[in-house]
Amino acid sequence: MTDSFEIIGWVGNLILSIGVIPQVYKTFKTHDVSGFSWSFLLMWAFGVFFTFIYIVHGDIVKDEYQYPLWLNYLVNIFATSYLVFAKFKYQKK
């Protein structure tokens, strides 16, 4: 049986995962990356990547897997990777 805290974790991480999608879609459609600074994008990218590694390592060591966190961080790694790519490709020189 799933306890209420696990449900809260799933709901929260689904919201966080879905929350980045409109920004990725808007950037994909408009190619407007002027609102993103390099410092923000790179700190966000490295932050989610390192946190994901930390979570995965902890889960493996404890043999308790927090799949809601995995979903959130994987979606954010892919989204951030796209936004970094878009910033590199579409920024005005």
PyMOL Python script that loads the backbone (N, CA, C, O; Angstrom):
from pymol import cmd

cmd.read_pdbstr("""\
ATOM      1  N   MET A   1       0.846  -1.192   0.000  1.00  0.00           N
ATOM      2  CA  MET A   1       0.000   0.000   0.000  1.00  0.00           C
ATOM      3  C   MET A   1       0.885   1.246   0.000  1.00  0.00           C
ATOM      4  O   MET A   1       1.868   1.325   0.737  1.00  0.00           O
ATOM      5  N   THR A   2       0.529   2.191  -0.816  1.00  0.00           N
ATOM      6  CA  THR A   2       1.262   3.439  -0.912  1.00  0.00           C
ATOM      7  C   THR A   2       0.822   4.373   0.205  1.00  0.00           C
ATOM      8  O   THR A   2      -0.371   4.602   0.402  1.00  0.00           O
ATOM      9  N   ASP A   3       1.791   4.909   0.931  1.00  0.00           N
ATOM     10  CA  ASP A   3       1.406   5.818   2.002  1.00  0.00           C
ATOM     11  C   ASP A   3       1.193   7.230   1.449  1.00  0.00           C
ATOM     12  O   ASP A   3       1.565   7.523   0.313  1.00  0.00           O
ATOM     13  N   SER A   4       0.604   8.078   2.248  1.00  0.00           N
ATOM     14  CA  SER A   4       0.235   9.421   1.784  1.00  0.00           C
ATOM     15  C   SER A   4       1.466  10.268   1.446  1.00  0.00           C
ATOM     16  O   SER A   4       1.384  11.138   0.579  1.00  0.00           O
ATOM     17  N   PHE A   5       2.597  10.035   2.104  1.00  0.00           N
ATOM     18  CA  PHE A   5       3.793  10.807   1.796  1.00  0.00           C
ATOM     19  C   PHE A   5       4.352  10.444   0.420  1.00  0.00           C
ATOM     20  O   PHE A   5       4.895  11.300  -0.277  1.00  0.00           O
ATOM     21  N   GLU A   6       4.220   9.186   0.034  1.00  0.00           N
ATOM     22  CA  GLU A   6       4.652   8.802  -1.305  1.00  0.00           C
ATOM     23  C   GLU A   6       3.758   9.445  -2.360  1.00  0.00           C
ATOM     24  O   GLU A   6       4.244   9.875  -3.406  1.00  0.00           O
ATOM     25  N   ILE A   7       2.473   9.512  -2.095  1.00  0.00           N
ATOM     26  CA  ILE A   7       1.548  10.179  -3.024  1.00  0.00           C
ATOM     27  C   ILE A   7       1.904  11.659  -3.139  1.00  0.00           C
ATOM     28  O   ILE A   7       1.930  12.209  -4.240  1.00  0.00           O
ATOM     29  N   ILE A   8       2.177  12.299  -2.012  1.00  0.00           N
ATOM     30  CA  ILE A   8       2.583  13.708  -2.022  1.00  0.00           C
ATOM     31  C   ILE A   8       3.867  13.872  -2.837  1.00  0.00           C
ATOM     32  O   ILE A   8       3.987  14.819  -3.614  1.00  0.00           O
ATOM     33  N   GLY A   9       4.824  12.958  -2.667  1.00  0.00           N
ATOM     34  CA  GLY A   9       6.069  13.009  -3.435  1.00  0.00           C
ATOM     35  C   GLY A   9       5.831  12.883  -4.922  1.00  0.00           C
ATOM     36  O   GLY A   9       6.415  13.627  -5.710  1.00  0.00           O
ATOM     37  N   TRP A  10       4.977  11.949  -5.320  1.00  0.00           N
ATOM     38  CA  TRP A  10       4.656  11.783  -6.739  1.00  0.00           C
ATOM     39  C   TRP A  10       3.988  13.031  -7.303  1.00  0.00           C
ATOM     40  O   TRP A  10       4.370  13.515  -8.368  1.00  0.00           O
ATOM     41  N   VAL A  11       2.991  13.552  -6.591  1.00  0.00           N
ATOM     42  CA  VAL A  11       2.275  14.741  -7.075  1.00  0.00           C
ATOM     43  C   VAL A  11       3.229  15.925  -7.207  1.00  0.00           C
ATOM     44  O   VAL A  11       3.229  16.611  -8.229  1.00  0.00           O
ATOM     45  N   GLY A  12       4.038  16.165  -6.185  1.00  0.00           N
ATOM     46  CA  GLY A  12       4.975  17.281  -6.225  1.00  0.00           C
ATOM     47  C   GLY A  12       5.977  17.157  -7.358  1.00  0.00           C
ATOM     48  O   GLY A  12       6.248  18.132  -8.058  1.00  0.00           O
ATOM     49  N   ASN A  13       6.526  15.978  -7.544  1.00  0.00           N
ATOM     50  CA  ASN A  13       7.514  15.794  -8.597  1.00  0.00           C
ATOM     51  C   ASN A  13       6.893  15.783  -9.980  1.00  0.00           C
ATOM     52  O   ASN A  13       7.543  16.188 -10.944  1.00  0.00           O
ATOM     53  N   LEU A  14       5.661  15.333 -10.105  1.00  0.00           N
ATOM     54  CA  LEU A  14       4.972  15.459 -11.397  1.00  0.00           C
ATOM     55  C   LEU A  14       4.746  16.926 -11.747  1.00  0.00           C
ATOM     56  O   LEU A  14       4.938  17.332 -12.893  1.00  0.00           O
ATOM     57  N   ILE A  15       4.342  17.710 -10.768  1.00  0.00           N
ATOM     58  CA  ILE A  15       4.141  19.147 -11.006  1.00  0.00           C
ATOM     59  C   ILE A  15       5.457  19.798 -11.433  1.00  0.00           C
ATOM     60  O   ILE A  15       5.485  20.568 -12.394  1.00  0.00           O
ATOM     61  N   LEU A  16       6.542  19.493 -10.727  1.00  0.00           N
ATOM     62  CA  LEU A  16       7.840  20.062 -11.085  1.00  0.00           C
ATOM     63  C   LEU A  16       8.299  19.606 -12.470  1.00  0.00           C
ATOM     64  O   LEU A  16       8.881  20.388 -13.223  1.00  0.00           O
ATOM     65  N   SER A  17       8.039  18.350 -12.802  1.00  0.00           N
ATOM     66  CA  SER A  17       8.423  17.834 -14.116  1.00  0.00           C
ATOM     67  C   SER A  17       7.620  18.485 -15.228  1.00  0.00           C
ATOM     68  O   SER A  17       8.174  18.876 -16.256  1.00  0.00           O
ATOM     69  N   ILE A  18       6.335  18.598 -15.026  1.00  0.00           N
ATOM     70  CA  ILE A  18       5.457  19.185 -16.042  1.00  0.00           C
ATOM     71  C   ILE A  18       5.691  20.686 -16.152  1.00  0.00           C
ATOM     72  O   ILE A  18       5.527  21.263 -17.227  1.00  0.00           O
ATOM     73  N   GLY A  19       6.075  21.322 -15.046  1.00  0.00           N
ATOM     74  CA  GLY A  19       6.233  22.776 -15.020  1.00  0.00           C
ATOM     75  C   GLY A  19       7.272  23.306 -15.983  1.00  0.00           C
ATOM     76  O   GLY A  19       7.161  24.452 -16.419  1.00  0.00           O
ATOM     77  N   VAL A  20       8.270  22.528 -16.329  1.00  0.00           N
ATOM     78  CA  VAL A  20       9.322  22.993 -17.232  1.00  0.00           C
ATOM     79  C   VAL A  20       8.910  22.855 -18.703  1.00  0.00           C
ATOM     80  O   VAL A  20       9.487  23.510 -19.571  1.00  0.00           O
ATOM     81  N   ILE A  21       7.936  22.024 -18.978  1.00  0.00           N
ATOM     82  CA  ILE A  21       7.545  21.742 -20.364  1.00  0.00           C
ATOM     83  C   ILE A  21       7.048  22.977 -21.108  1.00  0.00           C
ATOM     84  O   ILE A  21       7.441  23.162 -22.260  1.00  0.00           O
ATOM     85  N   PRO A  22       6.208  23.836 -20.527  1.00  0.00           N
ATOM     86  CA  PRO A  22       5.787  25.026 -21.279  1.00  0.00           C
ATOM     87  C   PRO A  22       6.956  25.929 -21.693  1.00  0.00           C
ATOM     88  O   PRO A  22       6.928  26.514 -22.776  1.00  0.00           O
ATOM     89  N   GLN A  23       7.975  26.045 -20.846  1.00  0.00           N
ATOM     90  CA  GLN A  23       9.126  26.869 -21.206  1.00  0.00           C
ATOM     91  C   GLN A  23       9.922  26.247 -22.342  1.00  0.00           C
ATOM     92  O   GLN A  23      10.375  26.950 -23.246  1.00  0.00           O
ATOM     93  N   VAL A  24      10.093  24.941 -22.299  1.00  0.00           N
ATOM     94  CA  VAL A  24      10.806  24.252 -23.375  1.00  0.00           C
ATOM     95  C   VAL A  24      10.024  24.395 -24.676  1.00  0.00           C
ATOM     96  O   VAL A  24      10.611  24.668 -25.723  1.00  0.00           O
ATOM     97  N   TYR A  25       8.717  24.215 -24.619  1.00  0.00           N
ATOM     98  CA  TYR A  25       7.881  24.342 -25.817  1.00  0.00           C
ATOM     99  C   TYR A  25       7.952  25.758 -26.389  1.00  0.00           C
ATOM    100  O   TYR A  25       8.119  25.935 -27.596  1.00  0.00           O
ATOM    101  N   LYS A  26       7.826  26.761 -25.525  1.00  0.00           N
ATOM    102  CA  LYS A  26       7.884  28.158 -25.982  1.00  0.00           C
ATOM    103  C   LYS A  26       9.238  28.454 -26.623  1.00  0.00           C
ATOM    104  O   LYS A  26       9.307  29.099 -27.669  1.00  0.00           O
ATOM    105  N   THR A  27      10.295  27.988 -26.004  1.00  0.00           N
ATOM    106  CA  THR A  27      11.629  28.210 -26.561  1.00  0.00           C
ATOM    107  C   THR A  27      11.787  27.486 -27.889  1.00  0.00           C
ATOM    108  O   THR A  27      12.382  28.026 -28.821  1.00  0.00           O
ATOM    109  N   PHE A  28      11.265  26.279 -27.986  1.00  0.00           N
ATOM    110  CA  PHE A  28      11.326  25.519 -29.230  1.00  0.00           C
ATOM    111  C   PHE A  28      10.580  26.240 -30.354  1.00  0.00           C
ATOM    112  O   PHE A  28      11.067  26.296 -31.483  1.00  0.00           O
ATOM    113  N   LYS A  29       9.415  26.785 -30.056  1.00  0.00           N
ATOM    114  CA  LYS A  29       8.595  27.449 -31.085  1.00  0.00           C
ATOM    115  C   LYS A  29       9.151  28.820 -31.475  1.00  0.00           C
ATOM    116  O   LYS A  29       9.169  29.162 -32.657  1.00  0.00           O
ATOM    117  N   THR A  30       9.600  29.600 -30.506  1.00  0.00           N
ATOM    118  CA  THR A  30       9.992  30.986 -30.777  1.00  0.00           C
ATOM    119  C   THR A  30      11.489  31.183 -30.985  1.00  0.00           C
ATOM    120  O   THR A  30      11.910  32.184 -31.564  1.00  0.00           O
ATOM    121  N   HIS A  31      12.271  30.259 -30.528  1.00  0.00           N
ATOM    122  CA  HIS A  31      13.742  30.379 -30.540  1.00  0.00           C
ATOM    123  C   HIS A  31      14.212  31.586 -29.742  1.00  0.00           C
ATOM    124  O   HIS A  31      15.338  32.048 -29.925  1.00  0.00           O
ATOM    125  N   ASP A  32      13.367  32.098 -28.864  1.00  0.00           N
ATOM    126  CA  ASP A  32      13.729  33.249 -28.037  1.00  0.00           C
ATOM    127  C   ASP A  32      14.392  32.751 -26.760  1.00  0.00           C
ATOM    128  O   ASP A  32      13.747  32.151 -25.900  1.00  0.00           O
ATOM    129  N   VAL A  33      15.675  33.006 -26.657  1.00  0.00           N
ATOM    130  CA  VAL A  33      16.433  32.595 -25.477  1.00  0.00           C
ATOM    131  C   VAL A  33      16.990  33.802 -24.725  1.00  0.00           C
ATOM    132  O   VAL A  33      17.845  33.664 -23.851  1.00  0.00           O
ATOM    133  N   SER A  34      16.500  34.969 -25.076  1.00  0.00           N
ATOM    134  CA  SER A  34      17.042  36.198 -24.488  1.00  0.00           C
ATOM    135  C   SER A  34      16.797  36.282 -22.985  1.00  0.00           C
ATOM    136  O   SER A  34      17.542  36.963 -22.281  1.00  0.00           O
ATOM    137  N   GLY A  35      15.788  35.618 -22.490  1.00  0.00           N
ATOM    138  CA  GLY A  35      15.481  35.670 -21.068  1.00  0.00           C
ATOM    139  C   GLY A  35      16.340  34.757 -20.205  1.00  0.00           C
ATOM    140  O   GLY A  35      16.253  34.804 -18.978  1.00  0.00           O
ATOM    141  N   PHE A  36      17.163  33.933 -20.826  1.00  0.00           N
ATOM    142  CA  PHE A  36      18.011  32.994 -20.087  1.00  0.00           C
ATOM    143  C   PHE A  36      19.439  33.502 -20.047  1.00  0.00           C
ATOM    144  O   PHE A  36      20.048  33.752 -21.088  1.00  0.00           O
ATOM    145  N   SER A  37      19.965  33.650 -18.860  1.00  0.00           N
ATOM    146  CA  SER A  37      21.385  33.979 -18.753  1.00  0.00           C
ATOM    147  C   SER A  37      22.178  32.677 -18.728  1.00  0.00           C
ATOM    148  O   SER A  37      21.675  31.642 -18.291  1.00  0.00           O
ATOM    149  N   TRP A  38      23.415  32.740 -19.199  1.00  0.00           N
ATOM    150  CA  TRP A  38      24.271  31.562 -19.170  1.00  0.00           C
ATOM    151  C   TRP A  38      24.494  31.079 -17.747  1.00  0.00           C
ATOM    152  O   TRP A  38      24.519  29.875 -17.492  1.00  0.00           O
ATOM    153  N   SER A  39      24.657  32.012 -16.822  1.00  0.00           N
ATOM    154  CA  SER A  39      24.911  31.591 -15.441  1.00  0.00           C
ATOM    155  C   SER A  39      23.718  30.810 -14.882  1.00  0.00           C
ATOM    156  O   SER A  39      23.901  29.795 -14.211  1.00  0.00           O
ATOM    157  N   PHE A  40      22.495  31.282 -15.158  1.00  0.00           N
ATOM    158  CA  PHE A  40      21.304  30.558 -14.704  1.00  0.00           C
ATOM    159  C   PHE A  40      21.244  29.168 -15.315  1.00  0.00           C
ATOM    160  O   PHE A  40      21.078  28.179 -14.602  1.00  0.00           O
ATOM    161  N   LEU A  41      21.379  29.093 -16.643  1.00  0.00           N
ATOM    162  CA  LEU A  41      21.254  27.799 -17.318  1.00  0.00           C
ATOM    163  C   LEU A  41      22.310  26.804 -16.857  1.00  0.00           C
ATOM    164  O   LEU A  41      21.997  25.640 -16.606  1.00  0.00           O
ATOM    165  N   LEU A  42      23.547  27.248 -16.744  1.00  0.00           N
ATOM    166  CA  LEU A  42      24.608  26.321 -16.360  1.00  0.00           C
ATOM    167  C   LEU A  42      24.497  25.901 -14.903  1.00  0.00           C
ATOM    168  O   LEU A  42      24.739  24.740 -14.573  1.00  0.00           O
ATOM    169  N   MET A  43      24.131  26.839 -14.019  1.00  0.00           N
ATOM    170  CA  MET A  43      23.943  26.447 -12.613  1.00  0.00           C
ATOM    171  C   MET A  43      22.776  25.487 -12.471  1.00  0.00           C
ATOM    172  O   MET A  43      22.861  24.519 -11.715  1.00  0.00           O
ATOM    173  N   TRP A  44      21.683  25.741 -13.190  1.00  0.00           N
ATOM    174  CA  TRP A  44      20.526  24.852 -13.148  1.00  0.00           C
ATOM    175  C   TRP A  44      20.912  23.474 -13.694  1.00  0.00           C
ATOM    176  O   TRP A  44      20.591  22.453 -13.086  1.00  0.00           O
ATOM    177  N   ALA A  45      21.597  23.445 -14.836  1.00  0.00           N
ATOM    178  CA  ALA A  45      21.971  22.176 -15.464  1.00  0.00           C
ATOM    179  C   ALA A  45      22.868  21.349 -14.545  1.00  0.00           C
ATOM    180  O   ALA A  45      22.595  20.174 -14.304  1.00  0.00           O
ATOM    181  N   PHE A  46      23.932  21.957 -14.036  1.00  0.00           N
ATOM    182  CA  PHE A  46      24.833  21.208 -13.154  1.00  0.00           C
ATOM    183  C   PHE A  46      24.147  20.853 -11.837  1.00  0.00           C
ATOM    184  O   PHE A  46      24.386  19.780 -11.283  1.00  0.00           O
ATOM    185  N   GLY A  47      23.306  21.736 -11.340  1.00  0.00           N
ATOM    186  CA  GLY A  47      22.587  21.460 -10.092  1.00  0.00           C
ATOM    187  C   GLY A  47      21.678  20.248 -10.197  1.00  0.00           C
ATOM    188  O   GLY A  47      21.704  19.377  -9.328  1.00  0.00           O
ATOM    189  N   VAL A  48      20.872  20.183 -11.256  1.00  0.00           N
ATOM    190  CA  VAL A  48      19.974  19.030 -11.386  1.00  0.00           C
ATOM    191  C   VAL A  48      20.757  17.757 -11.682  1.00  0.00           C
ATOM    192  O   VAL A  48      20.390  16.682 -11.209  1.00  0.00           O
ATOM    193  N   PHE A  49      21.832  17.867 -12.461  1.00  0.00           N
ATOM    194  CA  PHE A  49      22.633  16.681 -12.781  1.00  0.00           C
ATOM    195  C   PHE A  49      23.314  16.121 -11.533  1.00  0.00           C
ATOM    196  O   PHE A  49      23.239  14.920 -11.276  1.00  0.00           O
ATOM    197  N   PHE A  50      23.971  16.973 -10.761  1.00  0.00           N
ATOM    198  CA  PHE A  50      24.656  16.506  -9.559  1.00  0.00           C
ATOM    199  C   PHE A  50      23.670  15.997  -8.503  1.00  0.00           C
ATOM    200  O   PHE A  50      23.947  15.015  -7.815  1.00  0.00           O
ATOM    201  N   THR A  51      22.527  16.663  -8.378  1.00  0.00           N
ATOM    202  CA  THR A  51      21.524  16.201  -7.420  1.00  0.00           C
ATOM    203  C   THR A  51      20.979  14.841  -7.832  1.00  0.00           C
ATOM    204  O   THR A  51      20.738  13.987  -6.979  1.00  0.00           O
ATOM    205  N   PHE A  52      20.782  14.630  -9.133  1.00  0.00           N
ATOM    206  CA  PHE A  52      20.310  13.338  -9.616  1.00  0.00           C
ATOM    207  C   PHE A  52      21.325  12.237  -9.276  1.00  0.00           C
ATOM    208  O   PHE A  52      20.946  11.158  -8.821  1.00  0.00           O
ATOM    209  N   ILE A  53      22.597  12.514  -9.497  1.00  0.00           N
ATOM    210  CA  ILE A  53      23.630  11.530  -9.153  1.00  0.00           C
ATOM    211  C   ILE A  53      23.580  11.216  -7.655  1.00  0.00           C
ATOM    212  O   ILE A  53      23.671  10.055  -7.258  1.00  0.00           O
ATOM    213  N   TYR A  54      23.438  12.233  -6.845  1.00  0.00           N
ATOM    214  CA  TYR A  54      23.356  12.056  -5.391  1.00  0.00           C
ATOM    215  C   TYR A  54      22.157  11.180  -5.016  1.00  0.00           C
ATOM    216  O   TYR A  54      22.288  10.270  -4.197  1.00  0.00           O
ATOM    217  N   ILE A  55      21.004  11.447  -5.604  1.00  0.00           N
ATOM    218  CA  ILE A  55      19.793  10.688  -5.299  1.00  0.00           C
ATOM    219  C   ILE A  55      19.947   9.229  -5.736  1.00  0.00           C
ATOM    220  O   ILE A  55      19.616   8.314  -4.982  1.00  0.00           O
ATOM    221  N   VAL A  56      20.449   9.016  -6.949  1.00  0.00           N
ATOM    222  CA  VAL A  56      20.617   7.654  -7.454  1.00  0.00           C
ATOM    223  C   VAL A  56      21.594   6.889  -6.564  1.00  0.00           C
ATOM    224  O   VAL A  56      21.321   5.749  -6.187  1.00  0.00           O
ATOM    225  N   HIS A  57      22.715   7.494  -6.229  1.00  0.00           N
ATOM    226  CA  HIS A  57      23.696   6.824  -5.367  1.00  0.00           C
ATOM    227  C   HIS A  57      23.070   6.469  -4.013  1.00  0.00           C
ATOM    228  O   HIS A  57      23.215   5.342  -3.539  1.00  0.00           O
ATOM    229  N   GLY A  58      22.385   7.415  -3.399  1.00  0.00           N
ATOM    230  CA  GLY A  58      21.746   7.149  -2.112  1.00  0.00           C
ATOM    231  C   GLY A  58      20.714   6.046  -2.193  1.00  0.00           C
ATOM    232  O   GLY A  58      20.610   5.213  -1.293  1.00  0.00           O
ATOM    233  N   ASP A  59      19.946   6.041  -3.279  1.00  0.00           N
ATOM    234  CA  ASP A  59      18.934   4.998  -3.447  1.00  0.00           C
ATOM    235  C   ASP A  59      19.571   3.624  -3.600  1.00  0.00           C
ATOM    236  O   ASP A  59      19.086   2.642  -3.037  1.00  0.00           O
ATOM    237  N   ILE A  60      20.653   3.555  -4.361  1.00  0.00           N
ATOM    238  CA  ILE A  60      21.330   2.271  -4.569  1.00  0.00           C
ATOM    239  C   ILE A  60      21.925   1.776  -3.253  1.00  0.00           C
ATOM    240  O   ILE A  60      21.804   0.597  -2.919  1.00  0.00           O
ATOM    241  N   VAL A  61      22.561   2.667  -2.514  1.00  0.00           N
ATOM    242  CA  VAL A  61      23.173   2.286  -1.233  1.00  0.00           C
ATOM    243  C   VAL A  61      22.117   1.795  -0.252  1.00  0.00           C
ATOM    244  O   VAL A  61      22.317   0.785   0.423  1.00  0.00           O
ATOM    245  N   LYS A  62      20.992   2.506  -0.171  1.00  0.00           N
ATOM    246  CA  LYS A  62      19.940   2.149   0.780  1.00  0.00           C
ATOM    247  C   LYS A  62      19.023   1.056   0.246  1.00  0.00           C
ATOM    248  O   LYS A  62      18.256   0.466   1.007  1.00  0.00           O
ATOM    249  N   ASP A  63      19.093   0.782  -1.050  1.00  0.00           N
ATOM    250  CA  ASP A  63      18.192  -0.148  -1.728  1.00  0.00           C
ATOM    251  C   ASP A  63      16.732   0.269  -1.546  1.00  0.00           C
ATOM    252  O   ASP A  63      15.841  -0.567  -1.391  1.00  0.00           O
ATOM    253  N   GLU A  64      16.517   1.581  -1.571  1.00  0.00           N
ATOM    254  CA  GLU A  64      15.176   2.181  -1.531  1.00  0.00           C
ATOM    255  C   GLU A  64      15.124   3.222  -2.637  1.00  0.00           C
ATOM    256  O   GLU A  64      15.864   4.206  -2.612  1.00  0.00           O
ATOM    257  N   TYR A  65      14.263   3.003  -3.588  1.00  0.00           N
ATOM    258  CA  TYR A  65      14.267   3.846  -4.779  1.00  0.00           C
ATOM    259  C   TYR A  65      13.143   4.873  -4.728  1.00  0.00           C
ATOM    260  O   TYR A  65      11.971   4.540  -4.551  1.00  0.00           O
ATOM    261  N   GLN A  66      13.538   6.128  -4.889  1.00  0.00           N
ATOM    262  CA  GLN A  66      12.597   7.253  -4.869  1.00  0.00           C
ATOM    263  C   GLN A  66      12.290   7.651  -6.314  1.00  0.00           C
ATOM    264  O   GLN A  66      12.809   8.649  -6.815  1.00  0.00           O
ATOM    265  N   TYR A  67      11.456   6.873  -6.965  1.00  0.00           N
ATOM    266  CA  TYR A  67      11.181   7.081  -8.378  1.00  0.00           C
ATOM    267  C   TYR A  67      10.558   8.442  -8.699  1.00  0.00           C
ATOM    268  O   TYR A  67      10.806   8.964  -9.786  1.00  0.00           O
ATOM    269  N   PRO A  68       9.767   9.039  -7.812  1.00  0.00           N
ATOM    270  CA  PRO A  68       9.278  10.386  -8.129  1.00  0.00           C
ATOM    271  C   PRO A  68      10.427  11.384  -8.327  1.00  0.00           C
ATOM    272  O   PRO A  68      10.363  12.238  -9.212  1.00  0.00           O
ATOM    273  N   LEU A  69      11.462  11.276  -7.511  1.00  0.00           N
ATOM    274  CA  LEU A  69      12.614  12.163  -7.677  1.00  0.00           C
ATOM    275  C   LEU A  69      13.361  11.853  -8.964  1.00  0.00           C
ATOM    276  O   LEU A  69      13.821  12.766  -9.650  1.00  0.00           O
ATOM    277  N   TRP A  70      13.484  10.587  -9.294  1.00  0.00           N
ATOM    278  CA  TRP A  70      14.154  10.204 -10.540  1.00  0.00           C
ATOM    279  C   TRP A  70      13.429  10.826 -11.725  1.00  0.00           C
ATOM    280  O   TRP A  70      14.064  11.391 -12.615  1.00  0.00           O
ATOM    281  N   LEU A  71      12.098  10.725 -11.743  1.00  0.00           N
ATOM    282  CA  LEU A  71      11.315  11.303 -12.838  1.00  0.00           C
ATOM    283  C   LEU A  71      11.561  12.802 -12.941  1.00  0.00           C
ATOM    284  O   LEU A  71      11.853  13.307 -14.025  1.00  0.00           O
ATOM    285  N   ASN A  72      11.448  13.508 -11.840  1.00  0.00           N
ATOM    286  CA  ASN A  72      11.630  14.950 -11.835  1.00  0.00           C
ATOM    287  C   ASN A  72      13.004  15.328 -12.369  1.00  0.00           C
ATOM    288  O   ASN A  72      13.114  16.178 -13.253  1.00  0.00           O
ATOM    289  N   TYR A  73      14.041  14.708 -11.845  1.00  0.00           N
ATOM    290  CA  TYR A  73      15.391  15.103 -12.238  1.00  0.00           C
ATOM    291  C   TYR A  73      15.728  14.669 -13.654  1.00  0.00           C
ATOM    292  O   TYR A  73      16.439  15.394 -14.350  1.00  0.00           O
ATOM    293  N   LEU A  74      15.258  13.533 -14.105  1.00  0.00           N
ATOM    294  CA  LEU A  74      15.503  13.137 -15.498  1.00  0.00           C
ATOM    295  C   LEU A  74      14.823  14.098 -16.471  1.00  0.00           C
ATOM    296  O   LEU A  74      15.429  14.513 -17.458  1.00  0.00           O
ATOM    297  N   VAL A  75      13.574  14.451 -16.199  1.00  0.00           N
ATOM    298  CA  VAL A  75      12.878  15.409 -17.065  1.00  0.00           C
ATOM    299  C   VAL A  75      13.623  16.738 -17.064  1.00  0.00           C
ATOM    300  O   VAL A  75      13.811  17.345 -18.118  1.00  0.00           O
ATOM    301  N   ASN A  76      14.046  17.190 -15.891  1.00  0.00           N
ATOM    302  CA  ASN A  76      14.757  18.457 -15.811  1.00  0.00           C
ATOM    303  C   ASN A  76      16.133  18.402 -16.467  1.00  0.00           C
ATOM    304  O   ASN A  76      16.581  19.405 -17.024  1.00  0.00           O
ATOM    305  N   ILE A  77      16.813  17.263 -16.416  1.00  0.00           N
ATOM    306  CA  ILE A  77      18.092  17.127 -17.121  1.00  0.00           C
ATOM    307  C   ILE A  77      17.878  17.271 -18.622  1.00  0.00           C
ATOM    308  O   ILE A  77      18.623  17.989 -19.288  1.00  0.00           O
ATOM    309  N   PHE A  78      16.871  16.596 -19.157  1.00  0.00           N
ATOM    310  CA  PHE A  78      16.606  16.709 -20.590  1.00  0.00           C
ATOM    311  C   PHE A  78      16.151  18.122 -20.966  1.00  0.00           C
ATOM    312  O   PHE A  78      16.590  18.668 -21.979  1.00  0.00           O
ATOM    313  N   ALA A  79      15.276  18.709 -20.156  1.00  0.00           N
ATOM    314  CA  ALA A  79      14.784  20.057 -20.449  1.00  0.00           C
ATOM    315  C   ALA A  79      15.917  21.073 -20.391  1.00  0.00           C
ATOM    316  O   ALA A  79      16.035  21.926 -21.270  1.00  0.00           O
ATOM    317  N   THR A  80      16.739  20.987 -19.371  1.00  0.00           N
ATOM    318  CA  THR A  80      17.853  21.920 -19.226  1.00  0.00           C
ATOM    319  C   THR A  80      18.855  21.734 -20.349  1.00  0.00           C
ATOM    320  O   THR A  80      19.401  22.710 -20.864  1.00  0.00           O
ATOM    321  N   SER A  81      19.099  20.502 -20.729  1.00  0.00           N
ATOM    322  CA  SER A  81      20.020  20.242 -21.840  1.00  0.00           C
ATOM    323  C   SER A  81      19.512  20.904 -23.113  1.00  0.00           C
ATOM    324  O   SER A  81      20.287  21.509 -23.855  1.00  0.00           O
ATOM    325  N   TYR A  82      18.211  20.790 -23.366  1.00  0.00           N
ATOM    326  CA  TYR A  82      17.653  21.449 -24.553  1.00  0.00           C
ATOM    327  C   TYR A  82      17.796  22.964 -24.455  1.00  0.00           C
ATOM    328  O   TYR A  82      18.171  23.611 -25.432  1.00  0.00           O
ATOM    329  N   LEU A  83      17.502  23.536 -23.288  1.00  0.00           N
ATOM    330  CA  LEU A  83      17.576  24.991 -23.152  1.00  0.00           C
ATOM    331  C   LEU A  83      19.012  25.488 -23.299  1.00  0.00           C
ATOM    332  O   LEU A  83      19.232  26.558 -23.866  1.00  0.00           O
ATOM    333  N   VAL A  84      19.983  24.745 -22.806  1.00  0.00           N
ATOM    334  CA  VAL A  84      21.395  25.118 -23.013  1.00  0.00           C
ATOM    335  C   VAL A  84      21.732  25.041 -24.500  1.00  0.00           C
ATOM    336  O   VAL A  84      22.375  25.943 -25.037  1.00  0.00           O
ATOM    337  N   PHE A  85      21.304  23.978 -25.161  1.00  0.00           N
ATOM    338  CA  PHE A  85      21.510  23.844 -26.600  1.00  0.00           C
ATOM    339  C   PHE A  85      20.864  25.010 -27.347  1.00  0.00           C
ATOM    340  O   PHE A  85      21.477  25.606 -28.232  1.00  0.00           O
ATOM    341  N   ALA A  86      19.618  25.329 -26.981  1.00  0.00           N
ATOM    342  CA  ALA A  86      18.896  26.421 -27.653  1.00  0.00           C
ATOM    343  C   ALA A  86      19.600  27.761 -27.423  1.00  0.00           C
ATOM    344  O   ALA A  86      19.716  28.569 -28.345  1.00  0.00           O
ATOM    345  N   LYS A  87      20.060  27.992 -26.220  1.00  0.00           N
ATOM    346  CA  LYS A  87      20.774  29.242 -25.921  1.00  0.00           C
ATOM    347  C   LYS A  87      22.018  29.339 -26.785  1.00  0.00           C
ATOM    348  O   LYS A  87      22.313  30.401 -27.332  1.00  0.00           O
ATOM    349  N   PHE A  88      22.741  28.254 -26.912  1.00  0.00           N
ATOM    350  CA  PHE A  88      23.950  28.237 -27.731  1.00  0.00           C
ATOM    351  C   PHE A  88      23.609  28.480 -29.206  1.00  0.00           C
ATOM    352  O   PHE A  88      24.291  29.244 -29.888  1.00  0.00           O
ATOM    353  N   LYS A  89      22.549  27.824 -29.690  1.00  0.00           N
ATOM    354  CA  LYS A  89      22.209  27.891 -31.106  1.00  0.00           C
ATOM    355  C   LYS A  89      21.496  29.184 -31.500  1.00  0.00           C
ATOM    356  O   LYS A  89      21.767  29.725 -32.572  1.00  0.00           O
ATOM    357  N   TYR A  90      20.593  29.692 -30.660  1.00  0.00           N
ATOM    358  CA  TYR A  90      19.719  30.797 -31.075  1.00  0.00           C
ATOM    359  C   TYR A  90      20.088  32.164 -30.495  1.00  0.00           C
ATOM    360  O   TYR A  90      19.470  33.163 -30.863  1.00  0.00           O
ATOM    361  N   GLN A  91      21.061  32.235 -29.613  1.00  0.00           N
ATOM    362  CA  GLN A  91      21.372  33.543 -29.046  1.00  0.00           C
ATOM    363  C   GLN A  91      21.881  34.484 -30.126  1.00  0.00           C
ATOM    364  O   GLN A  91      22.575  34.074 -31.057  1.00  0.00           O
ATOM    365  N   LYS A  92      21.526  35.739 -29.983  1.00  0.00           N
ATOM    366  CA  LYS A  92      21.965  36.746 -30.953  1.00  0.00           C
ATOM    367  C   LYS A  92      23.396  37.106 -30.650  1.00  0.00           C
ATOM    368  O   LYS A  92      23.759  37.362 -29.502  1.00  0.00           O
ATOM    369  N   LYS A  93      24.183  37.123 -31.662  1.00  0.00           N
ATOM    370  CA  LYS A  93      25.611  37.421 -31.498  1.00  0.00           C
ATOM    371  C   LYS A  93      25.842  38.909 -31.419  1.00  0.00           C
ATOM    372  O   LYS A  93      26.983  39.350 -31.281  1.00  0.00           O
TER     373      LYS A  93
END
""", "prot")
cmd.dss("prot")
cmd.show_as("cartoon", "prot")
cmd.util.cbc("prot")
cmd.orient("prot")
